[in-house]
Amino acid sequence: MRTNFLVSGILAACNWHATDFTWGSSPGGTAGTLHLAAEEGYFEGAPGFNVVCHPIMVQRGWTPCRAPDNSELPRGNRVDIIWTSGPVQGRFYLGAAHIFEIAKCGSWVNATARTDIEVPRPPQAGASFEFPVTHLAVSGTEPPLSE
């Protein structure tokens, strides 16, 4: 049985840090690359992470991020990213989810962050911005899905 609940008010000042954002467009769509990091303990029991993500706008689905050496993250620790359209032309809408297991109690946490940034014109390398964590869900024994 899966049990989810929302924890609110805890993460008001929690931001993940995106750096080295680059993007480009082709007839096939728009793709980007960014480094995303969070410190250990941004939420009690949360492992830190340092990943490279490759969101694709036309894909419109969650894409797994990987460690900087292109390896997978340790078991029980995952980061996904999504690039969606939004209501304002000229802005990029990005979301990230950190899904991790708190082993001592057998629970899983899905911390989700969303941001929108002004489209850098022309595309430039190295843009940085914050991902504010806006949602935190805790579930029982099964890992939650990215939301």
C-alpha positions in Angstrom: 0.0 0.0 0.0 1.4 3.4 -1.0 0.9 6.3 1.5 1.7 9.8 0.3 1.4 13.0 2.2 2.6 16.6 1.6 4.9 18.2 4.1 4.5 22.0 3.9 6.2 25.0 5.3 9.5 23.1 5.9 11.4 24.0 2.7 10.6 27.7 2.4 14.3 28.7 2.0 15.5 25.6 0.2 17.1 26.1 -3.2 19.0 23.7 -5.4 21.7 25.4 -7.5 21.9 25.1 -11.3 25.1 26.1 -13.1 26.6 25.9 -16.5 23.3 25.9 -18.3 23.5 25.8 -22.1 20.8 25.2 -24.6 20.3 25.0 -28.4 17.5 24.5 -30.8 17.2 22.5 -34.0 14.3 21.5 -36.2 13.9 18.5 -33.9 13.4 20.5 -30.7 15.2 22.3 -28.0 17.7 20.6 -25.6 19.9 21.8 -22.8 22.5 20.7 -20.3 23.0 21.9 -16.8 24.7 20.9 -13.5 22.4 20.7 -10.6 23.5 20.4 -6.9 22.1 20.3 -3.4 23.8 20.1 -0.1 23.4 17.0 2.1 20.7 17.6 4.7 18.6 20.2 2.8 15.8 18.1 4.3 16.5 15.8 7.3 17.9 12.6 5.9 18.4 13.9 2.4 21.7 13.0 0.7 23.3 15.8 -1.2 23.7 15.4 -5.0 25.8 16.8 -7.8 24.5 15.8 -11.2 24.5 16.7 -14.9 21.0 16.9 -16.5 20.0 16.9 -20.2 16.4 18.2 -20.4 14.7 18.1 -23.8 11.7 20.4 -24.3 9.9 18.3 -27.0 10.3 15.1 -24.9 7.9 16.5 -22.3 8.8 13.8 -19.8 11.0 13.3 -16.8 14.6 12.5 -17.8 17.1 10.9 -15.4 20.2 13.0 -14.5 23.6 11.3 -14.0 26.8 11.9 -12.0 29.3 14.2 -13.6 31.4 11.2 -14.7 28.2 9.8 -16.4 27.7 7.1 -13.9 24.4 6.3 -12.2 23.7 7.7 -8.7 23.9 5.3 -5.7 20.9 3.0 -5.2 18.1 4.7 -3.4 19.0 8.2 -4.7 17.8 9.6 -8.0 17.4 13.0 -9.7 15.2 13.6 -12.7 14.5 16.8 -14.7 11.7 18.0 -17.0 11.4 20.9 -19.4 7.9 22.0 -20.1 6.1 24.8 -21.9 4.5 27.6 -19.9 2.2 30.6 -20.1 4.8 33.2 -21.0 6.6 33.3 -24.3 10.3 33.9 -23.8 10.7 31.9 -20.6 12.0 28.4 -20.0 10.0 26.3 -17.5 12.1 23.6 -15.7 11.4 21.2 -12.9 13.6 18.8 -11.0 12.8 15.9 -8.6 15.2 14.4 -6.0 13.9 11.0 -5.0 15.7 9.2 -2.2 15.2 6.6 0.4 15.5 7.2 4.1 16.8 3.7 5.0 16.4 3.9 8.8 12.6 4.1 8.4 12.1 2.5 5.0 10.4 5.7 3.6 10.9 7.4 0.2 11.0 11.1 -0.3 10.2 13.0 -3.5 11.4 16.6 -3.2 10.4 18.6 -6.3 11.7 22.0 -7.4 10.4 24.2 -10.2 11.7 27.4 -11.8 11.3 29.5 -14.8 14.0 31.7 -16.3 14.1 34.3 -19.0 15.4 32.8 -22.2 19.1 33.8 -22.6 19.4 35.4 -26.1 21.6 34.4 -27.9 22.1 31.0 -26.3 25.0 31.4 -23.9 27.1 29.0 -22.0 27.4 29.1 -18.2 24.1 30.6 -17.0 23.3 29.9 -13.3 20.0 30.0 -11.5 18.2 28.6 -8.4 15.6 25.8 -8.3 13.3 26.5 -5.3 12.0 23.3 -3.7 8.2 23.6 -3.7 6.9 20.2 -2.9 7.9 17.4 -0.6 6.1 14.0 -0.6 6.9 11.1 1.7 5.7 7.6 0.8 5.9 4.1 2.3 7.9 1.2 0.9 7.8 2.0 -2.8 9.8 4.8 -4.5 7.5 7.6 -5.6 7.2 8.8 -9.2 8.4 12.1 -10.3 5.6 14.6 -10.2 
